[in-house]
């Protein structure tokens, strides 16, 4: 079946390497962002939620640009655009603009991540083959979470938020240079007619992905602050979370290609629910690290399970846009939950935010039932085609 990692080309692994570098800088900055806003810039807990959340709203609207950009101008163009924006985000953090600089950096980072991920995911699918979509997306995610898991270590070694911001800029520019050397085979086709921006077939998958990711702004924004009161295991717990995602997606990312993806989806959200419930109690360091590791392990599976199910039924010329739309649901739910988490933390404490994230998984389970219902490829393709008279 050709599921061995050795069957992937050098171009594929160069693409994964560039993805890793793009997210290494993001990972270097992210764990220190909330403490930087809260302590260095004098922001409130609500401000932390707003700074974290603005990223997702910018990324949300950027998906509707990045998807068509990848389909109409090429996957490489979208990827390069994202890396350049991430480099500019690192520069914005270094400007003496206070909270404003944090907002500008997060906005540039949101636009950059939208273009970076859409280009990388669509390009990786073509290099790997759609029959290995789950594994290809798993390796892309490994590059992402490899960068995010290594980032806190690098950030700690660098010793300051300013140096971490510089690292984000430099790593994005190195990835940009690498990507310039990788040839692209995809040939964009002419697009005529009016295209539906939100096909009905993507609503249930999008909602499922959205609810699964409600936990992310809670972990990114409040895990370190929450666990500071319970043994100060936050940095280690965040690294464990990211590392388990990295390892699981690298070694187990092909599971949705070999077993029914519903199994990996529902098993993943069950593991996430247990991890979040334990974290809400404010556990001691050993249990906190174990719970975030379980959370990361469970989180490794829902995205690839849903995305591979949808992308197998999507025409090649529309895959960039489909990735963009599915990712837009992620941004929408993460953005809303970021603001909600900030308000909940302010009024009810950090533990309540983890309870909110656990409750959201009930919505993910309900939406998942509609994602994995049997449906014909023709019905899905018909919905993602351009609107207008059928010409089949």
N, C-alpha and C positions, 0 to 999 in steps of 0.2 A: 504493500500500500504506500510505501515511500514516505513514512512518517518520521524517519530518522533525521536528526538535525544535520547529519553529514550530507544530506541530499540538497541542502540549500546552497545557493551560489555565493560567490565572494561579494557580488553586488548586494545581495540581500543582507549579508552580515555587515557590510559597510553602512548600509542604510540603518541597521539596528545600532551600530556604533555612533552614528551621527545623532540618532534619537537619544541615546544615552547621554551624550555630551550636552545636548540641548536641555535635558531635564536635570543634569548634574548641577548646573547653576541654579535652577529653580529650587532644587532640593537643598542646596547650600543656604539659600536665603530663607526658605519657608519656615523652618522651625524657630528661627530667631525673629520672625516678623512680628508676631503677637507681643513678645516681651519688648521689642524695640518700640512699637507703637505705644504700649502700655506704660513703660518705664522711661525710655529715653525721650519720647516725644510728648509724654504727659497725657496720652489719650485714655478714655474710659473703656470699660469692658464693652459697652455698646459701640464705641468707635472701632475697637478691634473687630467686631462682627461686621461693621460697615466696610472696613478696609479689606477684609477677607472676601466679603460678598461682592464688592464691585467688580472684582475679577470675573466672576461668573456671569454677571449681566452683560459685560462687554463681550466676553467669549460667546455668550448666547447669540447675540446679534451678528457676531463675526462668523458664526457657523454658516449662516445663509450667504455669506460672501466666500468663505473658504471652500465650501463644497462645489459650487459652480466654478470657482477659480481652478480647482483641481481637475474638474471634468473638461473645462473648456480651454485652459491654458497649460495644463499638465500638472502631474503630481509634484514634480520637482520645483516648479515655480511656487506652488503653495508652500512647500516645505521651506524653501529659501526665504520666502516672505516672513514666515513664522520665526525663523532663527534670527533674522535681522531685528524684528520687533522685540524679541527677548533680550538681545544685546542692548537695545535702547532702553529697555526697562531697567537693566542693571545700572546704566548710566544715570537714569532718573533718580534712583535711590540715593545716589551720591551727591545730588544737588542739595544745597542748603535751603530746602523749601518746607521743612517740617512735615506736618501731616499731609500737606498738599503733595509733596514729593512721593509719599507712600501711596497716595491715591493714583498719581500719574504712573508710577511704576507698576502698580497692579493692573491698571487699564491697558498699558502696553503689553504686559505679560499675558493678559486675557486674550487680546487680539493675536499675539504671537502663538500662544498655545493652540488656539483654534486652527490656525493655518498649519502649524507644525504637525499636529496630530492627524488632521484630515489628510494632508499630503503623505505622511508616513504610512498610515493605515491602508489607504487606497493603493499606494505604490507597492507595499509589501504583499498585498493580496495578489497582485499581478505577477510579481516575481515568484511567489510560492505556488500559485494555482488555487482556484476557488475550492477545490476538494480538500485543501488543507487550510481553510480559512480560520478555523479555531486555533490551530497551531501557529499560523502566521500572526494573528492578532495577539496570541499569547507571547510571542517573542517581541513584538512591538511593545507590549506592556512591560515585558522584562527590561527592555531598554529604558522605559519611562521610570519604573520603580527601582531599577538599578541605580539610576541617577538620583532619585529621591532618597533612597536608603543610604547611598554613599555620601550624599550632600551634607547631612548633619555632622558626619565624622569630619568632613573637610571643613565645614563651618566652625566646628569646635577647634580644630587645629589652627585655623586662620585667626581665631581669637576675637573678632569683632564683626558687627553687622556690616560695616563699611567694606571690609575686606571680602566678606561673603558676596556683597553686591558686585564688587569688582570681578569676583570669580564667575558670577553669572554672565557678565558681559564677555569675558575672555573665552569661556567655554562655548558660548553660542557662536562666537566668531570662528573658533577652531572648527566647530561642526559645519559652519557655512563653507569654509574652505574645503573640507573633506567632500561635502555634497556636490560641490562644483565639478569634482572629478568623476562622478558616477553618471554614466549614460542612462538615458531613459528611453524605453521602447514604446511607451504609450503614445498613440497618435490621436489627439482630440478630434472628434467628429463635429460637423456643423450642427448646431442646435436651432431648430426652427419651431415656431409655434409658442404657445404659452404653456409653461410648465407649472404643475401644481407644487406649491411650496411645502405642503404638508399632506402627503397621501394618507388616506384613511388606514392603510395597512401598517403605518408606522406609529399610530397613536398608542396602541396597547404596548408594543415594545418600548416606546419612548417613556411611557408612564412607569413601566417596570424598572427601567434603568434609572429613572429619576428618583423613585422611592428608595432604591438600593443605595443611592449616593447621598441621601440626606445626612448620613452619619459623617461624611467627609469634612464639612466645615466645623463640625463639633470636634473631631480629632485634630484638625489643623489649627483651629483657633483656641481650643480650651483644654486639650489633653495635658499639656505641660503645666498650665496654670492650675488645673484641677488636682493633678497628682503632686504638685509642689507642697500641698497640705497633707499629703499621705506618703511621706518617705522620699519625695522629690525624684521619682523614677520616670518622670515625663520624657526626657530625651532618650533614655534607653527604651522606653515603651514605644515611642514613635519610630525608632529605628527597627524595633522588632516587627512592628506593624508593616513597615515598608519592605523589610527583608523577606517576610513570609509571602508577601504579594509577589516579590521578585522570584523567589524560588519556586513557588507554586505555579506561576504562569510560565516559567521557563521549562520546568520538568513535567508539568501536568496540563499545559495549555492545550494539548491535542485531544484531551478527553471528549470535548463536544463533537469531535470528528469521528470518534470511535464508539461512543455510547450515546444514548438519547440525551440531548442537551438539557432536557427538563430535569434529569437526575442531578446534574451538576448545578443547575440553577437553584432548585429548592434545597439541596443539601448545603449550598453555599450560604443562603440567607438564614438557614437554621443555625449554622455555626456563628454567623454574625450576631444573631439575636442573643445567643449565650454570652458572647464576648462583651456586648454592650451592657447587658444586664449586670455582669460582674463589675464592670467599670463604674457603673452608676452608684455602686455601694461605697466607692472610695477605698479600694483594697490596698493592702500592704504591697511593697514593691514586687515580690515574687508573683503574686496573683495578678497584679496590674500588668506586668510584662507578659504573663501567660495569656491574659484575656485579650490584650491588643494583638498578640501573635495569632490567637484563634480568630479574632476579627479580621485580620489581614488574610489569613488562609481562606476564610469563607468568602471574602470580597474578591478573591482571585477568579471566581468562576462565573458569576452572573453576566458580566459584560460580554465575554466571548460566547457564552451560551446563546444569548439573545442576538448578538450581532451576526454570528455565523449562521443562525437560522434565517435571518432576514436576507443577508447578503448572498446566500446560495440561490435565492429566488429573484435576484435583482440583475438587470442587464449591466454589462461592464461599463457602459458609458454613463450610467447613473450612480455608480457605487460611491464616488466621492461625495455626491449630494446626499446620498442616504446616510453615509457616515456622519456628514455634517448635521443632518436633521436629528439623528439619534443622539449625537453629542450635545445638540442644543437642548434636548430634554434634560440631560445631565446638568448643563449650566443653569437652566431655569430652576430646577429643584434645589440645586446647591446654593444658588443665589438667594432664593426665598428662605431656605433653611438657615443660611448664614445670618440674615437679619433676625429671623425668629430666634436663633440660638443666642444672639447678642441680647435680645430683650429678655429671654428666659433666664439667662445667666445673671442679668442685672436684678431681676425680681425674685428669682427662686433659687439661684445658686448653680454652680457648675454641674452638679449631679443630675439636675433636672434636664439638662441638654442631652445627656446620654439616654435618659428615658424617652425623650422625644424621638431620638434616632431609632431606638428599638421599636417604638410604636409604628414608625413609618414602614418597617418591614412587613407589617400586616398588609399595607397597600401594595407592596411589591409582590407578595404572594398572590393576592387577588388578580392583579394585572398579569402575572405570569401564567395564569390558567388560560388566558386568551392568546398569549404569545405562542404557546406550544400546542394549540389545537391544530388538528390536521387541516391543511388547506392546499390547494393546488398551486403550483408555481405560476400557472397562467393567470390566476386571479390576482396574485401579488404583482406580477409584471404589468398587468393591465392598469393597476393603480399608480405605479411609479412612472408610467409612460407619460408623454406630454398630453395635456388636456386637448380636446378637440376631436374631430371625427376619427373613428377607428380606421386604420389603413392596413390592417393585417390581412 
